[in-house]
């Protein structure tokens, strides 16, 4: 179920009580780095998405409401008139498609989920199902 317009190597995130599996697509798609926080009643996911409009990001809940998938694209800004006459000398920013899939420790309440983008930061709150 998607509740946000178009807008995530295997590793485990362990918080001391639960383990979350985090997976990404092949190297042709940029890995979306995330911070995952867990409270007694919610999971919070923070991800940097500079250059992405909310319609460029898609967040969906899968499985038994215990998997979140985030995918989208970061668009390279076009150089200004003066910069377009030159050439790129250093490229450190990552542009293009991104993907992340996180297996959550428990099902979440999709109807109470909240997502926002503030200054290039995706903030996702997923309350646990009761």
C-alpha positions as CSV (number, residue, x, y, z in Angstrom):
1,X,0.0,0.0,0.0
2,X,1.5,3.3,-1.0
3,X,0.7,6.4,1.2
4,X,3.3,8.8,-0.2
5,X,3.8,10.0,-3.8
6,X,6.9,8.8,-5.8
7,X,10.0,9.6,-3.6
8,X,16.2,2.4,-0.1
9,X,24.3,-4.6,0.6
10,X,22.5,-6.3,3.3
11,X,23.1,-5.2,6.9
12,X,21.3,-5.6,10.1
13,X,20.3,-2.8,12.5
14,X,20.2,-3.9,16.1
15,X,18.8,-1.7,18.8
16,X,19.3,-4.1,21.7
17,X,15.8,-5.6,21.7
18,X,15.0,-6.1,18.0
19,X,16.9,-6.7,14.8
20,X,15.8,-5.1,11.5
21,X,17.1,-6.5,8.2
22,X,17.9,-3.8,5.6
23,X,18.2,-4.7,1.9
24,X,18.9,-2.8,-1.3
25,X,18.7,-3.4,-5.0
26,X,21.8,-4.1,-7.2
27,X,24.6,-1.5,-7.7
28,X,22.8,0.2,-10.7
29,X,20.4,1.7,-8.1
30,X,21.9,4.0,-5.5
31,X,21.6,2.7,-1.9
32,X,19.5,5.1,0.2
33,X,21.2,5.5,3.6
34,X,18.8,5.5,6.5
35,X,18.7,6.0,10.2
36,X,16.1,3.8,12.0
37,X,14.9,4.6,15.5
38,X,12.5,2.5,17.5
39,X,10.4,3.7,20.4
40,X,7.8,1.6,22.4
41,X,5.1,2.5,19.9
42,X,6.7,3.5,16.6
43,X,9.5,3.1,14.1
44,X,11.1,6.3,12.8
45,X,13.0,6.3,9.5
46,X,15.2,9.2,8.4
47,X,16.7,9.4,5.0
48,X,18.5,12.1,3.0
49,X,16.7,12.8,-0.3
50,X,18.2,16.1,-1.6
51,X,17.0,17.0,-5.0
52,X,13.9,14.8,-4.7
53,X,10.4,16.1,-4.8
54,X,7.6,14.3,-2.9
55,X,6.3,13.0,-6.2
56,X,9.7,11.4,-7.0
57,X,9.5,9.2,-3.9
58,X,7.4,6.2,-3.3
59,X,6.9,4.6,0.1
60,X,5.0,1.3,0.4
61,X,4.2,-1.1,3.2
62,X,4.5,-4.8,2.2
63,X,4.1,-8.3,3.7
64,X,2.0,-8.4,6.8
65,X,2.6,-4.6,7.3
66,X,6.1,-5.5,8.6
67,X,8.2,-4.4,5.6
68,X,8.7,-0.8,4.3
69,X,10.0,-0.1,0.9
70,X,11.3,3.3,-0.2
71,X,12.3,4.1,-3.7
72,X,12.7,7.1,-6.0
73,X,15.1,9.3,-7.7
74,X,17.4,12.2,-7.0
75,X,17.7,14.5,-10.0
76,X,20.9,16.3,-10.8
77,X,20.3,20.0,-10.9
78,X,21.1,21.7,-14.2
79,X,24.1,24.0,-14.1
80,X,23.5,27.7,-14.3
81,X,24.3,29.6,-17.5
82,X,27.9,30.4,-16.4
83,X,28.6,26.9,-15.2
84,X,27.3,25.2,-18.4
85,X,30.3,26.8,-20.3
86,X,32.7,24.9,-18.1
87,X,33.2,21.2,-17.2
88,X,32.8,19.1,-14.1
89,X,36.0,18.8,-12.1
90,X,34.7,17.1,-8.9
91,X,31.7,14.8,-8.6
92,X,30.9,13.7,-5.0
93,X,27.1,14.0,-5.0
94,X,25.1,10.9,-5.8
95,X,22.2,11.3,-8.3
96,X,19.8,8.8,-9.9
97,X,17.5,6.1,-8.6
98,X,17.5,4.9,-5.0
99,X,15.9,2.0,-3.2
100,X,15.7,0.6,0.3
101,X,13.7,-2.2,1.8
102,X,13.5,-2.6,5.6
103,X,12.1,-5.6,7.5
104,X,10.5,-4.2,10.6
105,X,10.4,-6.0,14.0
106,X,6.6,-5.9,14.1
107,X,3.6,-5.0,11.9
108,X,2.7,-1.3,11.6
109,X,-0.5,0.6,11.5
110,X,-0.6,1.9,7.9
111,X,-3.5,4.2,8.5
112,X,-1.6,6.1,11.2
113,X,1.7,6.3,9.2
114,X,3.1,9.7,8.5
115,X,5.7,10.8,6.0
116,X,7.2,14.3,5.2
117,X,10.1,15.8,3.5
118,X,11.8,18.8,5.3
119,X,14.8,20.4,3.7
120,X,15.8,17.3,1.8
121,X,15.2,14.9,4.8
122,X,12.6,12.2,4.5
123,X,11.0,11.6,7.9
124,X,8.8,8.5,8.2
125,X,6.8,7.6,11.3
126,X,5.3,4.1,11.4
127,X,3.3,3.4,14.6
128,X,3.1,-0.3,15.5
129,X,-0.2,-2.0,15.0
130,X,-2.1,-2.6,18.2
